[in-house]
Amino acid sequence: MAVYLAASEVIKKLECREGAVKTLVYESGFKNVRQLYALVCETLRYTSVIEEVIKNSELLRGAKKLHASLAKVLVYDLLFGKGLKCGGRWKAVIHAHKARLQAELARLKIRKKVSNNQDLVSSLGGTAHGPALPRYVRVNTLKTCINDVISYFKCHGYTYLGRARSIEELRELSLKRGKRFLQDLHVPDLLVFSPNTDLHKDSLYVEGHIILQDKASCLPALLLAPPVGSFVIDACAAPGNKTSQLAAMLQNKGKIFAFDLDTKRLATMSTLLLRAGVTCQELANQDFLTVNPEDPKYQKVSHILVDPSCSGSGIPDQMRMLTDKEESEHPERLEALSSFQCRVLSHAMRFPSVQRITYSTCSIHQQENEDVVRSILEQNSHFSLLDELPSWPIRGLNTFPSSNCCLRATLSDTLTNGFFVAVFHRQKQDELSKLPLVIEGNLPNAEIKSEVGKKNTETGDPELLNIHKKKRKKKQRRKKQKTDQE
């Protein structure tokens, strides 16, 4: 019963706009954060249907002391979950109304002329429209390998359909129920199951052999691609899925410096990493912007993952509609977020040995994505974008010359949460001499100028100008020495 009461309190606070889902879940004090989060999200997703069923069945009139938010959670698990798993008074109340609740659900489907729950939610203005999000399962290679996990599921009655060759195959899988799964075509260690697959109690999950992580969320670490033994920074690390993915790529060799300001989320992250078998991490309850890039401790850092706070506009859940959707789209809010994102990304580029940086958000807004990348490129001409994962179907918006190097993700096009990723690469000295481009003016009529050899410090990059100034002085000295010798 404890999880139902905790979920009820979270939903009650959401309706009073006292915080965002993740924050309220972490602050609830409930031990199994993932279980609570999943229950809250699923209840919110079906809210439009649940409210209609509760109203038509007159459940609250018959149980006057049953709070509406608790009723929603209990009715969700009865009608759409795996059945009530509690005892006591409220279970008896809900079961006493079970036949009426099920009858009202059936009548509602008839009135809306739909045959399944997904279409019913959509018909009532919910968020179950479009394709359902598959269950993505990342294999934790610190503890096992993908072949062993595939064999495990096959032994437990699942049908393995091989490696997907297109997103359409994933779409077909997501439209059908049943114990079937594929290997993803973009992320090597990712398996894809039907949307209704629940693995939270599976031994592989409990023991940290598999991690439930959205496919788009796997892209930043995948594209950062740090070699084994590298020193890496995860700038905004909690809740830790990307950190554990980085550790697997490093094979627990080298070092991951992980920073986050939220103490509770960092504590949860520590538990997650322990379960995943991560040993190469160094966690810090610290604002990444206060980290000194010149500290000898970070002199070997060559790769940085930047996944800062964002509007979360790419998350298609009902939970966002009840919390921060309207606020996140206010111009003032987006401006503040993009300014913060620029500061974090610029700070990452100050680390002297960093060679590669991934920047990502779960936002669909240009202001937090392409605009941030363009601004950073204008201010840091010693970095350029890398064109990675050419098979990815959705690229950045055409707002500046190299925007097609960026990756976008959407539920309808890539069967993931809405997401954005850009990969930055520090240019070598010889690359800097090959006419790096600086964007000036407002697109689409932007004027692109080469700043190599220019003396105009108002538009040129100071570091670049100093490099060429030193080259000229060195050339002049050699010429003078040659003249003196003659």
Disulfide bonds with the S-S distance in Angstrom:
none
